[in-house]
Amino acid sequence: MTLARILLRSTLRSRNGHCTATTRPLLACCSSSQFHSSAFLEKASVVEWGYGSKEMNIFESDSVIPQGLNKTQIAAGASHRLIALSGESESGVLGEGMNHSGQLGNGTRGDTSTFSAIDTSGMDVLAVACGREHSMVLMRPQDEEAFYLSETLGNEEVSADTDSAVPPQAGVSKTLLFGFGNSMYGQLGLGGSKDTLAKELAGQQVAGFVFEPSPTAIELPDPEENVVQVQCGLDHTIIRTNQGNLYSMGWGADGQLGLGPESSSDRAVPTLIERLSWKGRGKDLGHVKEISSSTDFTLALMENHQLWIWGNAEYGQCMVNKKIDRILEPMHIPHPIPSSETIASVAAGGTFGLLLTQSGKVYTCGYGALGLRRDKNQILMPEQIAGLEGVRKIVASTDYAAAITDKGDLYTWGTDGKTGRLGHGDFEHCFEPRRVKMPQEKDGHKAIVHDVALGQDGALAIVETK
């Protein structure tokens, strides 16, 4: 029986939110002998930097695929990172780094400086996402029907132009979402959290730790819905589905769950965000095209290019010319950039937000090393970042950011904090975008960056050498 069939037919793992000896993983763990470092490559590779080092590491596998349906997926958390490979020579989700909460998904809680792998045989990995100490993997069975690049919701075709996941056609192919790692606030959506653990202890004052060290399937309230995008904040998770709904789970004190003006409590299961969901009050707004959340607030971009925000806004990242302590329900942001520009993509950092226009310009708003010069670290309305033109992708983490141009050049800016996470070969803060030089750039070779993932302490990039 194929793994796909096992996954579809198995009873879900224990959903008490913490590891027990009687639960069994849905995915088996194995070693990854082909995945190793190399000094120089004439093909696609994954480059890693940061985590307290000035140096860059190149990771090689014949299965690093930079483009296409089965392209390599990357994600970075606080001090852990995931790489999903789908090639002929190797497939699986590879994890490295801090593993105190089981966020590498290999069934243990031991940190590792070498990549260990989760076997995903029979599955296509569509997306990986990392929070501070939790991880998500979105997959689909390979023996299901063809997986289409767009879907039709109502009378409107929804673009699949986001790198977070490829939306399936409704009713054609079932996606499966798995979570692992820390779930103290319920961010895995498995029903367990520190609150449920306290109840299980029957009032005893006993310290407990809620975690899941192996990938465990997450159930949505409606089993007919397919997840098409997943985003992890520090300690919460946001899910977007093919039926036009958003769900959230995890820490909610700053409103990052977006559940309404009376709700700032944590949630341990996927909970509908009423304001933007078709099952709630969102039908009059249209479909959500993209969500972004890396820390404690979320940006949502609609198909009609409207912008919505919720969560922490105390640094002015809400783009309404003032600071708001917290926004408990999605709030519409009137077009905050020149009317001649159309918002094409969004990226939410910790104290700032980024907007990418269809013309390839980047705007920023909030607090920090914003890319606007050393003397300009606080603005309450978006301002264009000079020197960034022809940008096709933006990414933000807690207090630094990245942009990839249509020529494949990568730029980063923000605070460094002695981690080397900006990739500039030093530990200096950077107040304006600076190009990251890849180690493959030697002997006249051109390195083309296809994707980048930013964690709190370091980063990954998918790089192709021409």
Summary of the structure (lengths in Angstrom):
residues: 466
radius of gyration: 20.7
end to end distance: 41.5
largest distance: 66.8
contacts: 1752
relative contact order: 0.13
helix: 4%
strand: 42%
